[in-house]
Structure formats: C-alpha cells, structure tokens
C-alpha cells in the first residue's frame, strides 16, 4: 500500500516534508507536530501538481545519504520553488537547493559528524532568540563550496562556512546541520521560528481539533452505512473504536478476534474493559485453532504477517455476514506504520510490512477506514485522554498487530505461545511492582529459536531461551534500550526460570533503534 500522490486535504494549516532517505525524517515531523502544526511526510518525487496549496504553509526538504552531484541522486522539480510557500532544506536539502540554484557542492576534505559550534553571521528570523554561539549536530560528507547568486550566509561553523543560508526574496532557507535532533541545542526553537516567523503558522493542530475534524470526516464518509471495527484491546484500536462510536453511534460494531497470539488473559480483559466502560456493540470470536493451523511450520516473519493479515480478514468477512451487512472495516493504523511500510528511495526503504498496512489481501469485501493513520503513538494517547478513556488502557505499551507471532522466532505452536505468555506476564508484572512500567515506552519478552544447556537441581537441562526487551522512545521511530536496575532484572530472570517450566536462560537486549528495530521480527 503506497502513500497517495494527492496530499490529504485537512482544515488545518499543513507543512509538507519531502523525504530524501534521512534516518531523521520522522523526527522532523515529530518536532513540527510538537508545535501543534500539522505535517505530512511524502517521497521526494511526489507529484507537485497534487499539492493542495490552500492550506500549505511550508515545505521542508529532508536530509539523505546521496550526493547531489551524482548521476542517480534524488532530485526535485525546480517548480517547487514557485508554489509561493517558504522552503527549508536540511543537510542534503540545503545541498540540493544550492545545486538547483547554480551553486557548487563538493566532497568535503574533512567530513563532519557530531557536535559543532554554530556562529550566527546575521540577524535572521530563522534564528530569533537563538544565541550567537550554540551547539549543533552535523552529519555530512559533502559541503557547499560556492553559494548561488541571491543567496547569502546567515550562520557558519569552523568546518562549514555555509552552515545556514537564505534567499530572502524567495523565502528559501538551508541548514547544513540537523535542528530536529536533541543534540542541536536550540533545534526546537529554530524549527518553531521557521513555522511561526517565516511560514506564519498559527498552530491549530491539537487532539481536540483532530477529534472534531475526524468526527465530521467519518460522518461524511460513512453516511448511514455500518462500520465493523477490528478491536484488539490495544491502545490504537480502542481509541479508534471510541472515536468511531462518538461519530456514528450504533452504526459501529466491534469485533474482537482471539487469534491465540495475545498476551496472557488478554481476551478476557478486552471483554471486561469494553463492557465496563463503553456501551459499544461487541462480538468476540475464538479463532485460536484456526490461526495455529495456518501458521504450522511457518518460520519466515513476513510470511507470518501475510498469513495473519489474510486470515484476520477472512474471519471478519465470515463473521460480518452473520451480523449483517457492513461497508467499512476500521483499524488502528498509525503514521509510523504507514511510513515504515512504504519504500522511499534511499535507506528509508521498507523495513517490514505492518499487519495494519502491508498484511492485508489485495481484494476483500470492505472499504478501509483508518482514522488514526495521520497520528504518532503519543498523539493517539492524547486523543484517548481527550475522549476520557481510562488511563489503564491508554497507558499500555504498544503491541504488534500479529501479536506474539512476531515475538516467537521460528515456528508458532500452542506450547510455545503459552511459554512466552507466562514469561511476558512475569516481566510486565514485575515492572509494575517496581514502578518502572510507565518509564518505558515498550517492554516485552521474545522466545528465541534456540535451546541452551542448564542445570536445575542435579539435573542437566536443555531448554528454551527468552530475551527481554525494554526501550525508551518518543514515538517508536527511534528508541534507546532501557537501563534496567540490576536487582529488578535479576528478580525477573529468577522468576521466569523458576516459574516457567521449559525456560532455563534469560538474556537482556541492549540494542537501540537504529540500527536494531524495537520488535525482533
């Protein structure tokens, strides 16, 4: 499923980010959203004529790994600079602007990776309330060696004489450094200056405005027809269900499919929460045996996702016929799901397909409705709180659509599922007991496809290995492993090994994203 060529038309002022393959592109979007300005990420080669300029306030060109002077380097149509909105190029974006306007970009004699001291050359609205000297983060092997005419320097570093440039007539700006990363001392302020001082944004993007606009849009799209919602009990699908219910009431029917790949006692918990807090039509379907049969002998993670996605839809189609006619299927696709599932040119190529995006069959009997596909995870939580949903539900860690299928490396069997459920439940329970759960973005156990030798009592064992994963993050696009207290990780390990027969070794994952992903598959 590809991002549409046509930019979504919202009632909000919009900033477009054109992606040239930077690992930081999603961070740019997050920094803009934090300023309550709506933004979207699109491939660098999006059709310019599809841009809706009515609400378009600015365009940002991201960084990327290419060199602008290479034959295959990603380019844009110079027509972009005639759309009448300010443009900001970051890193590769600055070099591309230089190249397109007739300047010179060449390999740097000294590549610049890491911190640098930025010196402001001139007063400029882009650097309003930024000190004359500050720390910035560089990551480039090329540099501008000659500016185009009509451009001038507004900031430099010792190694980059053109660290920031401006064409005031065209309101085109370029930064050689990355304002979106936390290592740039005044990066958030620089981005805010571009939005409010240069693009003249008002900052009209908020959870409440999103809800109001979504309710109107859902009512317009659905009319008097019926919607079937895929309810997993996780944060995303739960927020979708409550948002849809606010918009269309009893035209919504939620279906919870127990795939047998959920966390321990999760099926019972979903039914309890939705019967206790929400007056929403709900049907539960136990399909454990069906999923286990379909996944028998399958070890490839992408194949698992496709099988689960296809089977999920087949079950929905079958059950929907029993319930009556439904025109729409609603699900909790988020913006990172969309971004990671679309192959842009450069290193931001598809990492894996997501159950909510790439796992669907090409033909099925529903029209998709995905109210949250514009949002990042923390924004979904904000929307949930605005909808007055219980914090016990809103604060839950993310859980993948395919469930434990992508946390069990290798073959899926009922026995291996039960093993992981028990280990994972102990892990999460201990995090809650130690008041560590809410400090962590996501924590879970992974069952590895290896066995190891151990000694329990006087007996030699040859049993399973479980890896524990806990990360901190703002939105799941980047993440750092969590420095778990030693006494806590020791207690968790002892409990798992002592209480879960079949596991004799526990390891802790200390890799960050990038280069690793948060999930193991």
WOTA-V804549 format. One record per run of one state. SS is the DSSP state (alpha for helix, beta for strand, coil for the rest). FROM is the first residue (numbers start at 0). LEN is the number of residues. If there is no record, write none. Layout:
ss:SS from:FROM len:LEN
ss:SS from:FROM len:LEN
This chain:
ss:coil from:0 len:13
ss:beta from:13 len:6
ss:coil from:19 len:5
ss:alpha from:24 len:10
ss:coil from:34 len:3
ss:beta from:37 len:6
ss:coil from:43 len:4
ss:alpha from:47 len:3
ss:coil from:50 len:5
ss:beta from:55 len:6
ss:coil from:61 len:16
ss:alpha from:77 len:5
ss:coil from:82 len:3
ss:beta from:85 len:5
ss:coil from:90 len:1
ss:alpha from:91 len:9
ss:coil from:100 len:3
ss:beta from:103 len:17
ss:coil from:120 len:4
ss:alpha from:124 len:3
ss:coil from:127 len:5
ss:beta from:132 len:14
ss:coil from:146 len:5
ss:beta from:151 len:5
ss:coil from:156 len:7
ss:beta from:163 len:4
ss:coil from:167 len:4
ss:beta from:171 len:4
ss:coil from:175 len:11
ss:alpha from:186 len:12
ss:coil from:198 len:8
ss:alpha from:206 len:16
ss:coil from:222 len:4
ss:beta from:226 len:4
ss:coil from:230 len:4
ss:alpha from:234 len:17
ss:beta from:251 len:7
ss:coil from:258 len:7
ss:alpha from:265 len:12
ss:coil from:277 len:3
ss:beta from:280 len:6
ss:coil from:286 len:1
ss:alpha from:287 len:8
ss:coil from:295 len:5
ss:alpha from:300 len:23
ss:coil from:323 len:4
ss:beta from:327 len:3
ss:coil from:330 len:4
ss:alpha from:334 len:6
ss:coil from:340 len:26
ss:beta from:366 len:3
ss:coil from:369 len:7
ss:alpha from:376 len:10
ss:coil from:386 len:4
ss:alpha from:390 len:4
ss:coil from:394 len:8
ss:alpha from:402 len:4
ss:coil from:406 len:1
ss:beta from:407 len:1
ss:coil from:408 len:5
ss:alpha from:413 len:20
ss:coil from:433 len:3
ss:alpha from:436 len:3
ss:coil from:439 len:2
ss:beta from:441 len:15
ss:coil from:456 len:2
ss:beta from:458 len:14
ss:coil from:472 len:6
ss:beta from:478 len:3
ss:coil from:481 len:4
ss:alpha from:485 len:14
ss:coil from:499 len:3
ss:beta from:502 len:6
ss:coil from:508 len:4
ss:beta from:512 len:1
ss:coil from:513 len:8
